[in-house]
Amino acid sequence: MNILLVEDDKTIASGLEYSLQQDGYPTVLCHDVASAKKVLAEDIDQFALCLFDLQLPDGSGYELCKMVKERRDIPVIFLTVIDDEVNVVMGLDMGADDYITKPFRVRELLSRIKSVLRRYQKPPYTISVIDIGNVRINTLEGKVHKNGAEISLTALEYRLLLIFGSHIGQVLTRNQLLEQIWDVAGDFVNDNTLTVYIKRLREKLEDDPGHPVLIKTIRGLGYKAGD
């Protein structure tokens, strides 16, 4: 389960590389965007997760996140000294799965890595096909179709849709959704994350995302899928 670590601070990078390898994660280390892009272009399939510093000498972690998400659906965690809503939401909008603000404890980072990797394991569902309006979820194949055309979802988007699909007609509060999405990592996640993923799901699945009918907002309560 290899990890790609991109961090320009060589002291932090070597310490993280050692800790990750001690915890059983073989790590490939890069110090800039150019070398990371070369590694990803040559063999992105070797990686199970990426750790990107947000501010790098020749670019940003955003560039690398975009490159990764365009090629494979693997988790990305940002390492950043910037802890503000705009940057966090921008990163999540690009497909990042989590972020951690420096300085941080290595054990906290390892905990988040384990939690993110768990999210990418699709939960077992006994119902093989779930229909929400004109959207069909095939849980055995892990695929989603709208009007017969396959829709590409990230692992977290898929999991969120499965949660809605298994509670058709039921109002789910934001806390209920966060608990089921994030498991034990709930304490680490900004509530804005849920808003970003629901917005992203609507953009991919709704005929008119501005007036959703598949995933409805129930004002003051939460969200509901179906009737």
Wavefront OBJ file of the C-alpha trace (Angstrom):
o trace
v 0.000 0.000 0.000
v 2.353 2.688 -1.306
v 1.992 6.374 -0.453
v 3.211 9.315 -2.539
v 4.456 12.102 -0.255
v 5.165 15.524 -1.792
v 6.695 17.951 0.727
v 9.331 20.623 0.027
v 10.539 20.971 3.634
v 13.216 18.263 3.679
v 13.262 17.962 7.477
v 9.492 17.426 7.686
v 9.585 15.165 4.640
v 12.253 12.810 5.959
v 10.506 12.554 9.324
v 7.171 11.762 7.708
v 8.745 9.271 5.316
v 10.354 7.416 8.240
v 7.122 7.382 10.287
v 5.001 6.175 7.357
v 7.402 3.368 6.531
v 7.602 2.353 10.193
v 3.806 2.078 10.165
v 3.862 -0.231 7.148
v 3.362 2.274 4.308
v 6.143 2.136 1.682
v 6.631 5.771 0.686
v 7.842 7.537 -2.448
v 9.090 11.037 -1.600
v 9.155 14.073 -3.915
v 10.068 17.660 -3.037
v 8.370 19.551 -5.873
v 5.534 19.444 -8.393
v 7.753 18.575 -11.373
v 9.231 15.406 -9.846
v 5.833 14.354 -8.466
v 4.210 14.737 -11.900
v 6.959 12.576 -13.409
v 6.382 9.829 -10.825
v 2.607 9.959 -11.313
v 2.899 9.886 -15.098
v 5.187 6.861 -14.992
v 3.352 4.706 -12.444
v 0.320 6.183 -10.697
v -1.127 2.681 -10.212
v 1.422 1.836 -7.521
v -0.111 4.328 -5.071
v -2.988 3.761 -2.657
v -2.942 7.333 -1.262
v -1.261 10.711 -1.863
v -0.083 13.311 0.659
v 0.444 16.719 -0.955
v 1.852 19.853 0.625
v -0.364 22.692 -0.554
v 2.426 25.226 -1.167
v 5.349 23.915 -3.218
v 8.290 25.816 -4.771
v 7.181 25.254 -8.394
v 3.401 25.078 -8.010
v 0.755 23.788 -5.620
v -0.783 20.607 -4.315
v -3.953 21.581 -6.185
v -2.225 20.814 -9.510
v -1.193 17.371 -8.311
v -4.628 16.621 -6.857
v -6.244 17.498 -10.187
v -3.805 15.240 -12.050
v -4.411 12.315 -9.692
v -8.207 12.579 -9.699
v -8.316 12.782 -13.512
v -6.438 9.486 -13.760
v -7.460 7.407 -10.765
v -9.886 7.445 -7.858
v -7.435 7.276 -4.972
v -7.503 9.388 -1.809
v -5.620 12.671 -1.491
v -4.816 14.424 1.795
v -3.459 17.994 1.822
v -0.748 19.107 4.243
v -1.175 22.833 4.770
v -0.260 25.771 6.979
v -3.375 27.550 5.706
v -6.446 26.692 7.776
v -9.250 28.719 6.268
v -12.593 27.800 4.783
v -11.873 29.015 1.245
v -8.763 26.857 0.807
v -10.345 23.838 2.438
v -13.481 23.993 0.286
v -11.390 24.621 -2.845
v -9.356 21.499 -2.117
v -12.422 19.371 -1.407
v -14.079 20.701 -4.556
v -11.109 19.424 -6.535
v -11.652 15.966 -5.066
v -9.326 15.994 -2.039
v -10.503 13.737 0.784
v -9.075 15.483 3.837
v -6.552 18.062 4.989
v -4.349 18.457 8.029
v -2.888 21.732 9.285
v 0.782 22.051 10.260
v 2.111 21.551 12.808
v 0.472 18.190 13.457
v 1.245 15.014 15.355
v 2.294 12.056 13.227
v -0.185 9.815 15.033
v -3.032 12.127 14.001
v -1.910 11.963 10.363
v -1.693 8.161 10.517
v -5.174 8.034 12.016
v -6.542 10.135 9.162
v -4.753 8.012 6.567
v -6.325 4.846 7.980
v -9.742 6.506 8.127
v -9.573 7.781 4.529
v -8.462 4.380 3.253
v -11.428 2.789 5.054
v -13.810 5.132 3.247
v -12.569 3.791 -0.058
v -13.667 0.283 0.903
v -17.222 0.081 -0.417
v -19.618 -0.972 2.376
v -21.563 -4.202 1.939
v -25.194 -3.808 0.892
v -27.567 -6.729 0.523
v -29.791 -4.989 -2.054
v -28.131 -5.314 -5.459
v -30.072 -2.541 -7.250
v -31.387 0.730 -5.789
v -33.425 3.212 -7.814
v -33.738 6.909 -6.965
v -35.846 8.461 -9.696
v -33.972 8.015 -12.979
v -30.762 7.053 -11.172
v -29.906 3.383 -10.629
v -27.242 2.149 -8.202
v -25.834 -1.337 -8.827
v -24.220 -2.181 -5.497
v -22.705 -5.463 -6.705
v -20.805 -3.747 -9.512
v -20.324 -0.476 -7.642
v -21.720 1.464 -10.599
v -24.259 4.277 -10.972
v -26.331 4.972 -14.089
v -28.637 7.844 -15.008
v -31.109 7.129 -17.809
v -28.909 4.163 -18.732
v -25.660 6.168 -18.977
v -22.929 5.432 -16.423
v -22.057 8.292 -14.055
v -18.519 8.520 -12.685
v -18.425 9.080 -8.911
v -15.563 9.208 -6.455
v -15.542 6.646 -3.646
v -16.909 9.166 -1.150
v -19.593 10.424 -3.523
v -20.639 6.821 -4.137
v -20.791 6.093 -0.432
v -22.893 9.190 0.239
v -25.298 8.180 -2.548
v -25.531 4.669 -1.068
v -26.482 6.149 2.294
v -29.303 8.104 0.658
v -30.280 5.030 -1.386
v -30.606 2.864 1.693
v -32.873 5.455 3.373
v -35.320 6.299 0.570
v -38.014 8.704 1.782
v -36.307 9.174 5.153
v -35.066 12.550 6.355
v -31.391 12.343 7.341
v -29.830 15.068 9.459
v -26.384 16.449 8.630
v -24.998 14.788 11.756
v -26.389 11.395 10.708
v -24.820 11.749 7.281
v -21.462 12.875 8.681
v -21.372 9.969 11.135
v -21.986 7.425 8.382
v -19.572 9.010 5.915
v -16.659 9.750 8.186
v -16.863 6.953 10.767
v -14.317 7.601 13.542
v -12.837 10.590 11.685
v -15.874 12.745 12.388
v -14.003 14.940 14.847
v -11.538 15.966 12.131
v -14.001 17.009 9.438
v -15.350 20.482 8.790
v -19.107 20.556 8.222
v -18.451 22.314 4.892
v -17.254 18.972 3.526
v -20.769 17.539 3.505
v -22.111 20.592 1.662
v -19.416 20.196 -0.989
v -20.183 16.518 -1.620
v -23.955 16.974 -1.759
v -23.438 19.849 -4.208
v -21.165 17.632 -6.300
v -23.663 14.750 -6.300
v -26.466 17.057 -7.408
v -24.333 18.450 -10.231
v -23.706 14.937 -11.512
v -27.172 13.425 -10.986
v -29.861 16.104 -11.041
v -31.441 17.374 -14.282
v -31.502 20.823 -12.697
v -29.019 20.995 -9.782
v -30.483 24.352 -8.742
v -33.853 22.694 -8.158
v -33.023 19.165 -6.952
v -35.647 16.429 -6.931
v -33.479 13.367 -6.232
v -31.729 14.682 -3.099
v -33.954 17.326 -1.529
v -33.102 19.784 1.218
v -35.608 19.608 4.054
v -35.226 23.039 5.587
v -34.223 22.976 9.228
v -33.984 19.180 9.277
v -31.559 17.791 6.701
v -31.895 15.937 3.402
v -34.148 13.325 1.842
v -33.780 11.095 -1.210
v -36.910 10.070 -3.116
v -40.491 10.533 -1.927
l 1 2 3 4 5 6 7 8 9 10 11 12 13 14 15 16 17 18 19 20 21 22 23 24 25 26 27 28 29 30 31 32 33 34 35 36 37 38 39 40 41 42 43 44 45 46 47 48 49 50 51 52 53 54 55 56 57 58 59 60 61 62 63 64 65 66 67 68 69 70 71 72 73 74 75 76 77 78 79 80 81 82 83 84 85 86 87 88 89 90 91 92 93 94 95 96 97 98 99 100 101 102 103 104 105 106 107 108 109 110 111 112 113 114 115 116 117 118 119 120 121 122 123 124 125 126 127 128 129 130 131 132 133 134 135 136 137 138 139 140 141 142 143 144 145 146 147 148 149 150 151 152 153 154 155 156 157 158 159 160 161 162 163 164 165 166 167 168 169 170 171 172 173 174 175 176 177 178 179 180 181 182 183 184 185 186 187 188 189 190 191 192 193 194 195 196 197 198 199 200 201 202 203 204 205 206 207 208 209 210 211 212 213 214 215 216 217 218 219 220 221 222 223 224 225 226 227
